[in-house]
Amino acid sequence: MLYNIIVGVIAVICFLLIVVVLLQPGQGQGISGMGGAGAIGGGGGLGARRTADLLSKSTSILAAIFLTLCVLANFAIDRGDANRSILQEGAPGMNAPIEAPSETAPAIPQQEDNSSEENEN
């Protein structure tokens, strides 16, 4: 339950982070050129420098929140009863006696020795 809530908040933060990054000015463009001093005619509440600072700070804050929520989501995952690994539990047959390997055919087939037959002829 908690994990689903955290993932939902992470999705909202991702959307906001995308919007804030896209609003940042590239090379003299962006929201600082639209709503700031350029659109009003010289004076205005939002200058290019203030808008860039606001967007830069909001990007940093949203990125920090995103990273923190991702780490918290890892701890909120419902693992059920799987808290121990199979090595800690002991694999099936782990305490069984070790048997000697059975005789198997070699990987390289044995060649017959034809040199002794040729010497007899």
C-alpha positions, 0 to 999 in steps of 0.5 A: 500500500505504502509502495503504491502511494510512493510510486504515485508521488514519484510519477507526479514529481517526474511530470513536474520535473519534466515541465520545469526542465522544459521551461528553462531557457535554452539560449536566451529563450524559454519562459524568461523571454516570454513572461518577463521583461521582453513581453511587457516592454522593459519592466516587469515582475519576472526578469530573465535572471529571476525566472532562471533562478526560480527554475534552477532551484525548483529543478534541484528541489524536485530532483532531490525529492525524486531521489529520496522517494526512489530510495524510500520506495526500495524500503517500502516494497512488500517482500512477504516472507522472502526475507532470507535467501536460499543459501541462508535457508539451506538448499534442498539436498544440501546436507545429503552425502556427496557421492562419487561421480559415475563412470562416463565415457570420455569426451574424446573417443578413443582411437584404435591402434592400427599401427600394430596390425600394419607391422604384422603384415 
